[in-house]
Every structure is written in structure tokens, then in C-alpha cells.
Amino acid sequence: MASCVSEKTLTPLEMYCKSLPDVADAPQHFPMYTVASAVLLKLTTLRPHEEMKARDELVVFSDDMGRAAFVSHQWLTKHHPDPQLSQMRILQDAVQRLLTSRSESVSLDLLTEALVRPARPLPMQEFQKQPLFFWYDYFSCPQPEQCEPEERDGQLARQLQAIDSIPAYVAKCHFFLALCPVLESSEANQMLTAATWSRRGWCRVERAARELSRNSTWILIQSTTSMEVVGTAMSFPPGTVAEGEFTFARDRQKLAPVMRHIVLRKLNQLLKAGDLPAFRRHFNLQTVHLRGLETEPLGGFLPSSQGQGTVSEFLHQNGLRSVTRADSAGWRPLHYAALAGNTVVLSGLLEQPADVNKRTSQDEPMLGLPRWMSALDLAAHYKHRAATKLLLAAKAHIEGGVLPAIHYAGNADDAEGVRLLHVAAGQLQPRNSALGVSCFESAAGHGASEAR
């Protein structure tokens, strides 16, 4: 917020921002057990938490010890993440390189380099400035199935405490490593890749904790020599935690309170920083972040503006003054309502009347959103089908901007959204005017098997 703005012109939300205390650290319910880099590099057997702790190979990390790295990975079997150390050896080799190279940098992912202007390669010497410790779920969290029957209930409770602490662990970690080599899982009868990692529910919550933290970039490790810094959601297919794949379906709802805390902490951080456009984006994306989880999105941070109507309440909670004016990020209220898929607010805004075909004038590279997006584009991108129907009925333009709306639905792997827009457009293959790519080709490039 500019200091020249007088108090009388501030919205209630802007006043709330100014009154916020510092955002507290994410709550940690279980100690952050890690291994030192020297221990990690010498591992020849991957043992569970209980055994590593008994062997005094685990240390509880604190900031005065050095820096920590959070390792996100897929399990190769149901009951052991890496029986033959297939993944771990690649991590060990990559870490050895990170700790010894004096001149190399971890390069940027292609899309991060193209879209995120402030992003820079990460010098490997950053890993060498302080002692380095690693968090890895199998040895950092209790593993109840490894215990005697009489001990399992207690260990299960401690495991849940560790799961609830994931946002705190990620916040403490200077580095986030996604370990995604191409490996065969004989038990699952499939090849594990970066794409399968991006579909795993557990990996999605870990990725969300990183992408919604202050330091949102992370490092993709696919081999000893293939490492990239990722800084935009466009680099990997979108998908919510609940829509992810789980070996045990019961695990899905374990992550509901974790994901809710990740989102609420992000909102508090943005309000404290006074970044209202980013707050509006994530406040309205709660319905996406929490989709399919047994937890309700936050209604707002401010007392309700009683008796003012749905649209007025929406403007009030988002710190917006006008139905038709764009904010400093070039987004209008209709765009934010489309992020949420809120058909009641969208209907109210269109009655005011808001222009259904106004487009954003700035991009949002961290979310992978280009500029010139309409409310219809945003609704299609986030699989809000009821909102898509409403906007089509309001005569929203199907083509225009960077991509036709049907491309956004196809890239998001939303077969029903593609059908809706196909019926409205009367054709399935409108092309990207800049690149000449069809909807089918674009969906195939994003690995969107259902939409194809």
C-alpha cells in the first residue's frame, strides 16, 4: 500500500492489513527429525524412523544448526519407499554434486525462465554455505506398521502429528527437492516419473506447502545431472490434493486440516505484506485448493457487512471498491469471482452490470496464468463447470486472448468442460492464434488423457 494514501480512502481490508501482527511460524506438532548430509551420503540401507532413531542417526533440526532440505518423492512399494535404494542413490549422487561443485548452478526450468522474470539459476555454492540436513518421510516420520502391535496406536498418533507439521517442516527448509527419477515400480506395474509424482496426493500437498510458502521455488531432480529450479505452476499439470492418487484412500482426509492450514497461512502472509491482488487470487482459489476435502473455505477475514447483499459482501471481503474497476494487478471483481467459481456472485456482478468479456491486463506467472484472460477462461482453467455454463449463457466470448477458452479446459484435463465449450463453439479444434496449436494438440502436450 502506498504511504501517500490517506486513512480515509482505505478499504476495511486495507485497514485490517495495517493492523496485522507478524505472521507466526507454522505450528509444529512433532519434532523435525533429519539426517546430516554425511549420514545421508553413507546410507546403504533405508531404515524406518524407529530404527534410525534407535541408532542415533537422526537429529532434531533447528535453524541455528544450518540449512535443511525437504525431500518429496514417490514410494516404489506400498510398505517401503525404496527397497533397493534406486531413488536414494540418485539423491546421494545429486547431493554429492551439489556439495562439491564450485562453479555450477542449478538451471531454471524452461517455462520458469520464460515466464518468471525475477527467477535466477541457483548457484550450487548455496548448498555449501552451512551444514545441510535432510527431511525424508520414511525416516523422519513415525512408521506405525514397523512397530509391535501394542505400540501402533501411539505411533499412529505421532505420525498424524508429523503429518500436521508438514507446513512447518517445509517452512523451515531452505531447499525443497522433488526426487523424480524414471524408475520402474514392479508392484504398481508402472514407470514412475515426474508426471506420476505430480499426480500423487501426498506429493501434491508437499508441493502446495512449498508453492504457497514465502519461498515458492523448488528443485526437480530427475538424475544426477538433471536438476532444474521450478518457479511456475505451468511447468507441471495442475491438480488438487483430493484429486490426487492415494495408495490408501483413507489418507485423503488426513490431509484436509494440513491443506487448510497451508492456505490460511498464505492468506495471512499476503495480508501482512499488503499484497492485496495476490491475496484476492488465493482467497478465491480456496475452493480449488480445498476441493474434495472435508473442510470449508474461509468466508472472510472481516466482520460481515450485514444487509449489504452478496456482491457488496464479496467486494467487502476482497477489499474492492467497484464492480467495474480493475485493481492494481489489472483484474476485475468478475475475474476473482470466476477463480472461486462463485455463480451467485458472478450473477450479481453481471446484473450490476459487469462486462463479461473484460480481460486481465497483467499475467500471474506463479499460477501459470497469462494476461488477457477472461472470466470464462479462468472458470474453464479451474474446472468450474457451473460458472462456465453461466458465463456462456451471458454471451462470454469463447475465443480471444492468448488461448481459446476450450484450450484451458483441455489443458486442465476437464473432459466435461471441453464438452461444454465444444457445444457452445460448434467446433472442437479452434487453434491458438499465436502458435497454431489445436485444442487436441495442446491437451496432448499437457498429458491431459481424459480431455483428449
Secondary structure, DSSP 8 states (H G I E B T S, - for coil): --TTS-GGG--HHHHHHHH---------SS--EEEEHHHHHH-SS---HHHHHHTT--EE--GGG-EEEEEEE--SSSS-S-TT-HHHHHHHHHHHHHHH-SS-EEEE-HHHHHH-TT---EEGGGGTSS-EEEEEHHHHS--GGGS-GGGHHHHHHHHHHHHHTHHHHHHH-SEEEEE---EEETTTTEEE-HHHHHHBHHHHHHHHHHHTSSS--EEEESSSS-EEEE--GGGS----STTSB-SSTTHHHHTHHHHHHHHHHHHHHHHHHT-HHHHHHHHHTHHHHTTTSSS-----SS---TTS-HHHHHHHHHT---SS---TTS--HHHHHHHHT-HHHHHHHHHTT--TT---SS-BGGGTB-SS--HHHHHHHTT-HHHHHHHHHTT--SS-SSS-HHHHHHHTT-HHHHHHHHHHHS-S----TTT---HHHHHHHTT-TTT-
